[in-house]
Amino acid sequence: MVDAHRTFVIVGGGLAGAKAAETLRAEGFTGRVIIIGDERDHPYERPPLSKGYLTGKEERDSVFVHEPAWYARHDVELHLGQSVTAVDREGRSVLLGDGTTVHYDKLLLATGAEPRRLEVPGTDLAGVHHLRRLAHADRLRQVLAALGRDNGHLVIAGAGWIGLEAAAAARGYGAEVTVVEPEPTPLHQVIGPELGQLFADLHRERGVRFHFGTRLSEIVGQDGMVLAARTEDGDEHPAHSVLAAIGAAPRTGLAETAGLALVDRAHGGGVAVDASLRTSDPDIYAAGDVAAVHHPLLGIRLRVEHWANALHGGPAAARAMLGREVSFDRVPYFFSDQYDLGMEYSGWAPPGSYDQVVLRGDAGKREFIAFWLKDRKVLAGMNVNVWDVTQDIQQLIRSRSAVDTDALADPATPLGAVTPAP
């Protein structure tokens, strides 16, 4: 039986929100649990949208966090296709788009992020796409299949993870692909030029064309259809569809109008939370893509937009809402699949933060581990087609100790046996 005297409301129908609800019940919370999401689909995971589901290797049902019957079985109330328009902190309630008011004792903001929009002429054409929601993936999957059948051209703005995974999916269908990227290599702001070139080579071998050092300036069309994409350097690329993959912005509108502390965009944006995922209001928490967490291990405020952050952040916030002691210090982690390359990345090493890159294995065969170091301390590691090493990599990061770089580079030395530097 549900105890109606306590109500925990979760705004956001993604992985973080669904896992928070699951954790509340698993931890014995007997009050009302309400999830409010502005999409009509049940809570789902986002990685398949640019991976298995987009490529056609996985079915649509595979993306959902729980089967639909799970929510009723665990007394989790769902308000799908319903937006929250305001948070009344004094009255501890949220206002829905239909005018309904819902009281909360604790509130979790798991509103996620939204794709950044191209600000060039032609973005209103029917052939311009984004990839963030399940509805986007539904549409883009059909588009890629049609481009493949008709020898059509796809232009992708952005060579980040979404852009590259979409390029791989498009080539799998047989579409022609051009990627436009202002940086000199793919993933430049994530893994730097040392490893970015490897991903450029991977895609070029599969027929992807890159145009680096420039941005889209115009999408040319006629009768609502895309015909070409122009870049700032004056080039024109044939295109039947364009995918904008230029990043995502945290959905902080509710938090801002409610007067919660935020982080400015120059520092990553998001809702500022402490290590327990609590906002500047003690009854409101934030998790997932929208949360900028003061990270106890890294000693910085960090907003992470990857699957693992939502998977673990939702449960951590739920426990904190229940009054448990929580210190969310997980090492950032994400993964990617492109053609026959699979990789996992742990840590945080943006350009300028490291002074050395150490490789272990054979980069030519794309079977290796890369480490980013500062003063011989491991900041991050990426294993490419090498498996079951994530725990060891994360332990090296957690140790915060300078290591013997010769041992780190030697495949004959188990990662667990890499010792501090002499």
Disulfide bonds with the S-S distance in Angstrom:
none
